[in-house]
Structure formats: C-alpha cells, structure tokens
Amino acid sequence: MHIARTGRGLAASAATAALVAAGLATISSAGATTDAPAGVPHTFAQPAIAGHTLVRDVPSPLPIAQCQAKWHINCYSPLQYRTAYNLNPLYKKGVTGKGRTIVIVDSFGSPTVQHDLDVYSKQFGLRSTKVNVVKWGHVPKFDPKNSDMTGWAGETTLDVEMAHAVAPDAKIVLVETAVAETEGTTGLPEMMSAEKYLIDHGVGDVISQSFGATENTFPGFDKGDLSSIKKLRYAFQDAQRKHVTVLASSGDGGATDMKADGKTYYKKRVNSWPSSDPLVTSIGGTQLHLNDKGERVKPDSVYNDYGAGGGGQSHVFTRPAFQDGVKNVVGTRRGTPDISMAAAVNGGAWVYSSYDPTATGWDVSGGTSEASPLFSGIVALADQAAGHRVGDINAALYTLLKQKNPGVVDVNDGTDNSYEGVKGYKAVNGYDMATGVGTLDALRFVPALAKASRG
C-alpha cells in the first residue's frame, strides 16, 4: 500500500520535561521489542514529501522576486509565515510553545537533522532546539544513495523545521522507525506502535504525521472488510484517553489519491488514512500569496499546483458527531480536511538539509506534509496558553466555526482541489472539503482553541 503525499498549569513545565526525559530513557531498550497487536497488516509506504520539492541545493534562501525569476514560484521563509499567521504578537506575550513537546514520526529519519535545524535557525535568527531522536526498532544505517532513505530524510527535515518555525521553544521528539528496504514493506504498524509507546509513557502533547495511505488499498477494503484499518487505530484511541492531539496530512492528491502501485491515481474520489480517522485532525493545504514582509497580497486559495490538498468523504468512517453541523457538506461520511495551512509548492517553504553530501543546501518544499507540522506548532502554542494539553481538538474546531470565531479564517475564493482528472471540491463560504473550516489567525485562534478545549 502506498503512503501518499503525502500537570496542569504553566508551572508544570519542569515536571513535563522530567517526564519526557524519563520516558525517552526507557525507549531505546524497549522500542525494538514492543510490537503492534497481532493481526495488523503491513503496508507499503512512501514519505509524503515525494514530488513536492521543486528547488534544490541553493546556497542560500532567495527573496520572492528571485524565486519568481528563476523558477516561477513564490518561496517563503519562517519569518514571512510568522507575519502571515499573526504569530509575532503571541511570541511577545511569551507564548512560544515552552514546556510542550511535539512528536514527529518518520521512517529512517535523517542523520543530520540536528545540524540542519541549527543551520536553518541561525539563517533566520531563530533560537534552535534539541531534537530528541528515538530509534524505534533496528533502524538501518543511513545510506544517501538509497532513494527511500533520502526521501524520508527530506520529509523528516521539513517536519522538524516547520514545527520549530511556529513553536520555537517547544521540545521536538523525532521517532525514526525501522523500515528495511529488503523487507519490501513499510510500517504503519511500526509507526502506530511507536506512537502508542510514547503516549503511554507521557512523551508528547501533539503528534504530527506527514504520511497516509489510500483507504481503498488496505487489505479487504474491496470486499467491505475494514478491519485492516480499524486494527491500526489503537494509538489514536490511546491518544484520546491521554488527551494527546493527533494530526495527519490530508494528502496531496486532491479528491483522489494513489493506487497500491504508488504511481497511478484512482479515477474516482477516494480518501486516505490516518487523515480520514475521526480521532485525527486532518490538515489540508492552502496557497499563500505574500510579499517579502509576509503580508498577504490577496486571500489564501486552495493548494493545487504540484499536487492538490487532499479532501473528501471517507469510505471507512461515518460522519462523527463533531461534523453534524456540516452534514449538508459531508453527508453521512467523515469529511476531510478539518483545517488547512500552507502547502503549495508555489509558495513553498525554504528548508535546509545536508543528509545527502552531493546535494547540501536550501530547498523549497510544499505539500500537506508541510501543513501538518506547521499546525503541530500551533497546537503546542495552544497547549502552553491553556496550561494543559488541548487533546482532541476536532469538536473545538467546529464549535469555533459555528461561533464565527475570528481566529478561524475562511478560505472561500472558489478555487478547488480537482486533480488528475477527478473533480474535487471548491473553497466556498463556511466548511468545505477543499480546506475544511479554513485557515487561522494565530493571535486569535490560539487562545480561542485553548479556551474551547477541555478545562
């Protein structure tokens, strides 16, 4: 199966840090021997970033005009994102993600992730942070000539740098799962078991997943047997009990997605898991239109260039209660995405990497694999503002939509996520299956989410 492009109170921070350290200390020995429940299928996977890096190996980031002249795209720095999403006033108030932990899950990881984050941070005048790496299982030695490994390393780099860009003082735990190329399979079960272990040991307030597999490609789906997906939900069920927020990229195939061969698309509307899971917040994609200061020159539109923001009805999950207010849009099914952030390649993010010694430098990357870690930073800010984990935020998102909270910014310019010949959904007033409830103004959204979450 193809993985598509795809304590309470602020004073608890010291206790949280100690808990994280204690949890991490036990993982190295336990991780390799902790297995998923029996009967969980193995599935083929590929990092969500695949195909969504247009610019590579540039010596230094360039301003928008030069990106337009060279590659006919816009390219944005974290400083421009901070202005666009109105984050700077929060930082001035001390809301920086301090005391909170973001968990990022990727196969193989990157051997240079800490160095690359340090270079990225220095370039833009940001404080760097330590990336705590957890190797789940016997992660093979990194081989820069292995395209699977370099693909995942690119995803890892994007995930870590985007999360840090939004929540500069949040701790980052990177889980590297062991997916050996010789096995011919990858590891949704390994990813889920790693997540469950961290959740059970108190490590992480929000989990970002920049991967997904088309529901139709799971074993048994074509016969109406949905157990192969439902047997993988144990980590998310655990997260709900422990009030950990779980995010997933909605995919980069618009209203369709890839078949099991990882190369061709379904000619009909499909959806992908884990984004489609009601226990997960599905993060879709927008295209930002900014000037060099990060100010909008026109409203956000739907991401649809070198991919398109995933969205539509799940064929596995029925409509959850939190979407009853938008049943006129989603019908009887779970609809995705829930909310969206920057994902277009034309308007992609500058990212620094050095895991491939033949291609060291700055890249411009996009895809909803960018949007999920960006939003994980928003959740870390809300956790800090609330003084506790905001947990499963889906009900809160749709409550804020109903209340017309100014922190929720509608995307309604009429653009759509049609892709590969499959008709998608338009961005219209209110909720839609192109961008969800829309996007956000962090200065208003973060405190509103903190207030709307469990007390």
C-alpha positions in Angstrom: 0.0 0.0 0.0 1.3 3.4 -1.0 1.8 6.1 1.6 0.5 9.1 -0.2 1.6 12.6 -0.2 1.6 12.6 1.2 0.5 18.5 35.2 -1.7 21.3 34.6 -0.7 25.0 34.7 2.3 26.6 33.2 4.4 25.8 36.3 4.2 22.1 35.2 6.9 22.6 32.5 9.7 21.3 34.7 7.7 18.2 35.6 6.9 17.7 32.0 10.5 17.9 31.0 11.4 15.4 33.6 8.7 13.1 32.5 9.8 13.4 28.9 13.4 12.6 29.9 12.3 9.6 31.9 10.1 8.3 29.1 12.8 8.7 26.5 15.3 6.9 28.7 13.3 3.7 28.6 12.6 3.7 24.9 15.9 2.7 23.4 15.7 -0.6 25.1 12.0 -1.2 24.8 11.3 0.1 21.4 12.8 -2.7 19.4 10.8 -5.3 21.2 7.4 -3.6 21.5 5.2 -5.0 18.8 1.9 -3.9 17.4 -1.2 -6.1 18.3 -1.4 -9.3 16.4 -3.2 -9.4 13.1 -2.3 -5.8 12.0 -1.4 -5.7 8.3 1.8 -4.4 6.9 1.6 -1.8 4.2 3.8 -0.2 1.6 4.8 3.4 2.4 6.5 6.4 0.9 7.1 9.8 2.5 4.5 12.5 1.8 7.1 15.0 0.6 7.8 12.9 -2.5 7.4 15.0 -5.6 6.9 18.2 -3.8 10.3 19.7 -3.7 10.8 21.8 -6.8 14.0 23.8 -5.9 17.1 22.0 -4.6 20.6 22.7 -3.3 20.5 26.5 -3.4 23.4 28.2 -1.5 21.1 30.5 0.5 17.4 31.4 0.6 16.3 34.0 -2.0 13.7 36.7 -1.9 10.4 36.2 -3.7 11.3 38.1 -6.8 14.3 36.0 -7.5 12.3 32.8 -6.9 9.8 34.1 -9.4 12.5 35.0 -11.9 14.4 31.6 -11.6 11.6 29.1 -11.0 8.3 31.0 -11.5 7.2 30.3 -7.9 7.0 32.1 -4.7 9.2 30.9 -1.8 8.7 31.8 1.8 10.8 31.9 5.0 9.6 31.2 8.5 9.7 34.9 9.2 7.1 35.5 6.5 5.0 32.7 7.8 5.1 34.3 11.3 3.7 37.5 9.9 1.2 35.8 7.6 -0.3 33.8 10.5 0.0 36.7 13.0 2.3 34.7 15.3 4.7 37.5 16.4 2.2 39.1 19.0 1.9 35.7 20.7 5.7 35.4 20.9 5.9 38.9 22.5 3.4 37.6 25.2 5.7 34.6 25.9 3.5 32.1 24.1 6.3 30.2 22.2 5.5 26.5 22.9 7.7 26.4 26.0 7.1 23.4 28.2 5.3 21.5 25.4 6.5 18.6 23.2 5.8 17.9 19.6 6.3 14.3 18.4 7.2 13.7 14.7 7.1 10.2 13.2 9.1 9.3 10.1 10.7 6.2 8.7 14.5 6.2 8.8 14.8 9.8 9.9 17.8 11.9 9.0 21.4 11.6 10.3 21.9 15.4 10.0 18.6 16.6 11.5 20.1 18.5 14.4 22.8 20.1 12.4 20.3 21.1 9.7 17.9 22.6 12.2 20.7 24.6 13.7 21.7 26.0 10.3 18.1 26.7 9.5 17.5 28.5 12.8 20.7 30.6 12.5 19.9 31.7 9.0 16.6 33.3 10.1 17.7 34.5 13.6 15.7 31.9 15.5 16.7 30.0 18.6 17.4 26.4 17.8 16.3 23.5 20.0 17.5 20.0 20.7 15.9 17.2 18.7 15.4 14.2 20.8 15.8 11.2 18.4 14.0 7.9 19.3 15.1 4.9 17.1 12.1 2.5 17.1 13.5 -0.9 16.3 16.7 -1.6 14.5 16.9 1.4 12.2 19.4 0.6 9.5 22.4 2.8 8.9 21.6 5.8 6.7 22.6 5.3 3.0 22.5 8.6 1.0 22.3 6.5 -2.2 19.1 4.8 -1.1 16.2 6.9 -2.5 13.8 5.6 0.1 16.0 6.8 2.9 16.7 10.2 1.3 13.0 10.7 0.6 12.2 10.1 4.3 15.2 12.2 5.3 13.7 15.1 3.3 10.3 14.6 5.0 12.0 14.5 8.4 13.9 17.7 7.7 10.7 19.5 6.5 8.7 18.3 9.5 11.2 19.3 12.1 12.0 22.7 10.7 8.3 23.7 10.1 7.3 22.6 13.7 10.2 24.6 15.1 9.4 27.7 12.9 6.0 28.0 14.6 6.7 26.8 18.2 10.4 27.8 18.7 10.5 26.8 22.4 8.7 23.5 22.1 10.6 20.3 22.5 10.8 18.1 19.5 10.9 14.3 19.7 11.7 12.6 16.4 10.7 9.0 16.1 12.7 7.1 13.5 11.0 3.8 12.6 13.0 0.9 11.2 11.8 0.1 7.7 14.4 -2.0 5.9 14.2 -1.9 2.1 14.8 -5.6 1.8 11.5 -6.3 3.6 9.5 -4.8 0.8 7.0 -3.4 3.3 6.8 -0.4 5.5 5.5 0.2 8.7 2.1 1.7 9.6 2.1 -0.9 12.4 5.6 0.1 13.5 4.6 3.8 13.4 1.4 3.1 15.4 3.2 1.0 18.0 5.9 3.7 18.4 3.2 6.3 18.9 1.3 4.2 21.4 4.5 3.6 23.4 5.3 7.3 23.6 1.7 8.2 24.5 1.7 5.6 27.3 5.0 7.0 28.7 3.8 10.6 28.8 6.0 11.7 25.9 4.4 14.3 23.6 1.5 16.7 23.6 0.9 16.6 19.9 1.8 14.1 17.2 2.3 15.1 13.6 2.0 12.5 10.8 3.1 13.5 7.3 2.0 10.2 5.7 -1.2 8.5 4.6 -2.4 5.5 2.6 -5.4 5.4 0.4 -8.3 3.7 2.2 -9.1 1.6 -0.9 -5.6 0.0 -0.9 -5.9 -1.6 2.6 -6.4 -5.4 2.6 -10.0 -6.4 2.5 -11.4 -3.0 1.5 -12.7 -4.1 -1.8 -14.7 -6.8 0.0 -16.1 -4.5 2.5 -13.8 -5.7 5.3 -12.5 -2.6 7.0 -10.7 -4.4 9.9 -7.2 -3.8 8.5 -7.6 -0.1 9.1 -9.6 -0.4 12.3 -6.9 -2.7 13.8 -4.4 0.2 13.4 -6.4 2.7 15.4 -5.1 1.7 18.9 -2.6 4.5 19.1 -5.2 7.1 18.3 -7.6 5.6 20.9 -4.8 5.8 23.4 -4.1 9.4 22.4 -7.8 10.4 23.0 -7.7 8.9 26.5 -4.4 10.6 27.3 -5.6 13.9 25.8 -2.8 14.0 23.1 -3.6 15.8 19.9 -3.0 13.7 16.7 -2.6 15.4 13.3 -2.2 14.0 9.8 -1.7 15.5 6.4 -4.8 15.2 4.3 -2.8 14.1 1.2 -1.6 15.7 -2.0 -3.9 14.1 -4.5 -6.9 16.4 -4.2 -10.1 14.4 -4.2 -8.3 11.3 -5.4 -5.1 9.5 -4.3 -2.7 6.9 -5.4 -3.3 3.2 -6.0 -1.2 0.5 -4.4 1.5 0.8 -7.1 2.4 4.2 -5.8 2.4 5.7 -9.3 -1.1 5.9 -10.7 -4.2 7.6 -9.3 -7.7 6.4 -8.9 -10.1 7.9 -11.4 -12.7 8.4 -8.7 -12.9 10.2 -5.4 -11.1 8.4 -2.6 -9.6 9.3 0.8 -6.6 8.3 2.9 -5.9 7.1 6.4 -4.9 8.3 9.0 -6.2 11.6 7.9 -9.7 10.2 7.5 -9.8 8.9 11.0 -12.3 10.8 13.3 -9.7 10.6 16.1 -7.3 12.5 14.0 -7.3 16.2 13.0 -6.9 16.3 9.2 -4.7 19.1 8.0 -5.3 20.3 4.4 -3.4 22.7 2.2 -3.7 26.3 1.1 -1.6 28.6 -1.1 -0.4 31.7 0.5 0.1 34.9 -1.6 2.6 37.1 0.3 5.0 39.9 -0.2 8.5 40.0 1.2 7.2 41.2 4.6 4.9 38.2 4.9 1.8 40.4 4.3 -1.0 38.9 2.2 -1.4 40.5 -1.2 -4.6 38.5 -1.7 -6.5 35.9 0.3 -5.4 32.3 0.6 -6.6 29.9 -2.1 -6.7 26.1 -2.3 -3.3 24.3 -2.7 -3.4 23.0 -6.3 -0.1 23.1 -8.2 2.4 20.3 -8.0 -0.2 18.4 -6.1 -3.5 19.4 -4.5 -4.8 19.5 -1.0 -6.5 16.2 -0.1 -10.1 16.2 0.9 -13.4 14.4 0.6 -15.6 11.7 2.1 -14.1 8.7 3.9 -15.3 5.3 2.7 -14.4 3.8 6.0 -15.8 6.1 8.7 -19.3 7.5 9.0 -19.9 11.1 10.0 -18.6 11.8 13.5 -20.7 13.9 15.9 -18.4 16.9 15.7 -19.3 17.2 11.9 -23.1 17.1 12.5 -23.1 20.9 12.0 -21.7 20.5 8.5 -23.7 17.4 7.4 -25.1 19.3 4.4 -21.5 19.2 3.1 -20.1 15.8 4.3 -23.3 13.8 4.1 -23.3 10.6 6.1 -19.5 10.2 6.0 -16.5 11.6 7.8 -15.3 14.6 5.7 -11.7 15.9 5.4 -9.8 18.1 5.9 -10.6 19.8 9.2 -8.4 22.9 8.8 -5.6 24.0 6.5 -2.2 25.7 6.4 0.5 26.5 3.8 1.2 23.6 1.4 1.5 24.9 -2.1 4.9 24.4 -3.8 4.3 27.8 -5.5 4.6 29.5 -2.1 6.7 26.7 -0.6 8.9 26.8 2.4 12.7 27.2 2.4 14.3 24.1 4.1 17.9 23.4 4.8 19.4 19.9 4.5 22.7 18.1 4.4 21.9 14.4 4.7 22.9 13.9 1.1 26.5 15.0 0.7 26.0 15.5 -3.0 23.0 17.8 -2.5 23.7 20.0 0.5 21.9 23.4 0.7 18.5 25.0 0.6 15.3 23.6 -1.0 11.8 24.8 -1.5 9.3 22.2 -0.4 5.5 22.1 -0.1 2.6 19.6 0.2 0.3 18.9 3.2 3.4 17.2 4.7 4.4 20.9 5.4 1.0 21.9 6.7 0.7 19.2 9.4 4.0 20.1 11.2 3.1 23.8 10.9 -0.2 23.1 12.6 1.6 21.0 15.3 3.4 24.2 16.3 0.0 25.9 16.6 -1.2 23.2 18.9 1.9 23.4 21.1 1.2 27.2 21.5 -2.4 26.4 22.5 -1.2 23.8 25.0 1.0 26.4 26.6 -1.6 29.0 26.6 -4.2 26.6 28.1 -1.7 25.3 30.7 -2.7 21.8 29.7 -3.0 19.6 26.7 -5.8 20.6 24.4 -6.2 17.0 23.4 -8.6 16.0 20.6 -9.4 19.4 19.1 -12.0 18.4 16.4 -15.1 19.3 18.4 -13.5 22.6 19.3 -12.7 23.4 15.7 -16.3 23.0 14.6 -17.6 24.9 17.6 -15.3 27.9 16.7 -16.6 27.7 13.1 -20.2 27.8 14.3 -19.4 30.7 16.6 -17.7 32.5 13.7 -14.7 33.0 15.9 -12.3 35.5 14.2 -9.4 33.1 14.7 -10.8 30.9 12.1 -10.2 32.4 8.7 -12.5 31.3 5.9 -11.0 30.2 2.5 -13.7 30.9 0.0 -12.2 32.2 -3.2 -13.8 29.5 -5.4 -10.6 27.6 -6.2 -10.7 23.8 -5.9 -8.7 20.6 -5.3 -9.6 18.8 -8.5 -6.6 16.7 -9.5 -5.6 14.1 -12.0 -8.9 14.4 -13.8 -11.0 13.8 -10.7 -13.4 16.6 -9.9 -12.7 18.0 -6.4 -14.3 20.5 -4.1 -14.5 24.3 -4.2 -13.5 26.6 -1.4 -16.8 28.3 -0.5 -18.2 30.1 2.5 -18.0 28.1 5.6 -16.8 24.5 5.8 -15.8 22.7 2.6 -13.9 19.6 1.7 -11.1 21.7 0.0 -9.8 23.5 3.1 -12.1 22.4 6.0 -13.1 25.2 8.3 -10.4 27.3 6.5 -7.1 28.6 8.0 -6.2 30.6 11.0 -5.1 33.9 12.6 -2.9 32.6 15.4 -3.2 35.6 17.7 -7.0 34.9 17.9 -7.1 31.2 17.2 -4.5 30.0 19.8 -6.3 31.5 22.8 -9.7 30.5 21.4 -8.6 26.9 20.9 -7.1 26.9 24.5 -10.4 28.1 25.9 -12.6 25.8 23.8 -10.6 22.7 24.8 -11.1 20.6 27.9 -10.7 22.5 31.2 
